[in-house]
Amino acid sequence: MQKIIVLSGPSGVGKDTVIETIINKNDDFTVPITMTSRPKRKNEKNGHDYFFVSNEEFESSIKKDDLIEYSTVYKYYYGLPKSSMLEAIATGKNILVRLDVKGSINIMKQYSNSVSIFVSPENMDQLFQRISSRNQENQLEISRRMDIAIQEIAQANLFDHVVLNEDAQLDATAEIIIDLIKYNK
């Protein structure tokens, strides 16, 4: 039976890297592309990492009811287009959805076949290092992300599973998540 795996965790915890590793290890997964109004980072591709749109375009999608869920995070919109989810469902593969905590809770309510996994950092120092090493945010933005991370980590108990993403243990983290999905009924 097809499952929807909702992966969440604070900014910088490594959700994208974990998803990429899972997909490289097992081709029974697909990832619907989410939409955001935040600026594209250097290493990202429109239509692959996200659909990058303006605030106005995002708000138009909200008005047209084109999104399964959406939220505002770090002053930008993030959401999951219905069309992207329908394409993922049509593949018959298990679906990996990367969302913030609020979005994850919305998806868990809508899909009874969802498995929710919170990816947690080893500690706050590790998370700070990961966010800082991206060299994409100023100190104020890093502080804001760390404050939000504390709030998100406090909600980890709302998820079916919590998986620690330890430094230099990416393959182990991916394997744990694959096993949780495989054995979750």
Secondary structure, 3 states (H helix, E strand, C coil): CCCEEEEECCCCCCHHHHHHHHHHHCCCEECCCCEECCCCCCCCCECCCEEECCHHHHHHHHHCCCEEEEEEECCEEEEEEHHHHHHHHHCCCEEEEECCHHHHHHHHHHCCCEEEEEEEECCHHHHHHHHHHCCCCCHHHHHHHHHHHHHHHCCHHHCCEEEEECCCCHHHHHHHHHHHHHHCC
